[in-house]
Amino acid sequence: MPRSRRALRFAIRRLAIALAVLIVVGGTIAATWWLVGTSDAYQRRADEHARLAAEHESNRSAAVATWSAYEARLAEHHSRMNQKWEYAASHPWLPVAPDPPEPIAPEWVEPK
């Protein structure tokens, strides 16, 4: 009888160790999957802001000074947002502050 108790205790101990290893490995895989997904989502936001910054930079024209200044402010805003989301994509475990609002358009420019 003592031998079987020892064997049972040894089996339960091995089972507990195996379960602990499985939990650690599973948690590591889940955390990695979450970090990669979060990083990809942040990178997509950064890419969109880079595209918008380039678009607004190319839309600047010297014909109308007010419009050109507004486009410059929009380009700067999206450039800052691109930098913010690039940083967030490379550090997905850190919290991200909300985006500030876009610059206010001149009164004669219709909102999008």
C-alpha positions as CSV (number, residue, x, y, z in Angstrom):
1,M,0.0,0.0,0.0
2,P,2.7,2.6,0.8
3,R,4.3,2.0,-2.6
4,S,1.0,2.8,-4.5
5,R,0.5,6.0,-2.4
6,R,4.0,7.1,-3.3
7,A,3.3,6.3,-7.0
8,L,0.0,8.2,-6.9
9,R,1.6,11.2,-5.2
10,F,4.4,11.2,-7.9
11,A,1.8,10.9,-10.7
12,I,-0.3,13.8,-9.2
13,R,2.9,15.9,-8.8
14,R,3.9,15.2,-12.5
15,L,0.4,16.1,-13.6
16,A,0.5,19.4,-11.7
17,I,3.8,20.3,-13.2
18,A,2.7,19.4,-16.7
19,L,-0.5,21.5,-16.2
20,A,1.6,24.5,-14.9
21,V,3.9,24.2,-17.9
22,L,0.9,24.0,-20.3
23,I,-0.6,27.1,-18.7
24,V,2.6,29.1,-19.0
25,V,3.1,28.1,-22.6
26,G,-0.6,28.8,-23.4
27,G,-0.4,32.2,-21.7
28,T,2.7,33.1,-23.6
29,I,1.2,32.1,-26.9
30,A,-2.0,34.1,-26.2
31,A,-0.1,37.2,-25.1
32,T,2.1,37.1,-28.1
33,W,-0.9,36.7,-30.4
34,W,-2.6,39.7,-28.7
35,L,0.6,41.8,-28.9
36,V,1.1,41.0,-32.6
37,G,-2.6,41.8,-33.4
38,T,-2.5,45.0,-31.5
39,S,0.7,46.1,-33.2
40,D,-0.7,45.3,-36.6
41,A,-3.8,47.4,-35.8
42,Y,-1.7,50.3,-34.6
43,Q,0.5,50.0,-37.7
44,R,-2.6,50.2,-40.0
45,R,-3.6,53.5,-38.2
46,A,-0.1,54.9,-38.6
47,D,-0.1,54.0,-42.3
48,E,-3.5,55.7,-42.8
49,H,-2.2,58.9,-41.1
50,A,0.9,58.8,-43.2
51,R,-1.2,58.6,-46.3
52,L,-3.4,61.4,-45.2
53,A,-0.4,63.6,-44.3
54,A,1.0,63.1,-47.8
55,E,-2.3,63.8,-49.4
56,H,-2.8,67.0,-47.5
57,E,0.8,68.0,-48.1
58,S,0.3,67.5,-51.9
59,N,-3.1,69.5,-51.8
60,R,-1.4,72.6,-50.6
61,S,-1.6,75.4,-53.2
62,A,-0.4,78.9,-53.2
63,A,-3.6,80.1,-54.9
64,V,-5.6,80.4,-51.7
65,A,-3.5,81.2,-48.6
66,T,-6.3,80.2,-46.2
67,W,-6.7,76.8,-47.8
68,S,-3.0,76.3,-48.0
69,A,-2.5,77.1,-44.3
70,Y,-5.4,74.7,-43.4
71,E,-3.9,71.9,-45.5
72,A,-0.5,72.5,-43.8
73,R,-2.2,72.2,-40.4
74,L,-3.9,69.0,-41.5
75,A,-0.7,67.6,-42.9
76,E,1.1,68.4,-39.6
77,H,-1.7,66.9,-37.6
78,H,-1.6,63.6,-39.5
79,S,2.2,63.6,-39.4
80,R,2.0,63.8,-35.6
81,M,-0.6,61.1,-35.5
82,N,1.5,58.9,-37.8
83,Q,4.5,59.3,-35.3
84,K,2.2,58.5,-32.4
85,W,0.8,55.3,-33.9
86,E,4.2,54.2,-35.2
87,Y,5.4,54.4,-31.6
88,A,2.3,52.6,-30.4
89,A,2.8,49.8,-33.0
90,S,6.4,49.3,-31.7
91,H,5.2,49.3,-28.1
92,P,1.8,47.6,-28.2
93,W,1.8,46.8,-24.4
94,L,1.7,50.5,-23.5
95,P,-1.6,52.4,-23.3
96,V,-2.3,54.9,-26.0
97,A,-3.8,58.4,-25.4
98,P,-6.9,59.4,-27.4
99,D,-6.2,61.3,-30.6
100,P,-6.6,65.0,-30.5
101,P,-9.2,66.6,-32.7
102,E,-8.3,67.6,-36.3
103,P,-7.6,71.3,-36.8
104,I,-10.7,73.4,-37.3
105,A,-11.4,74.3,-41.0
106,P,-11.9,77.9,-42.1
107,E,-15.5,78.8,-42.0
108,W,-15.9,78.8,-45.8
109,V,-14.5,75.3,-46.1
110,E,-17.3,72.6,-46.0
111,P,-16.6,69.9,-43.4
112,K,-16.0,66.4,-44.8
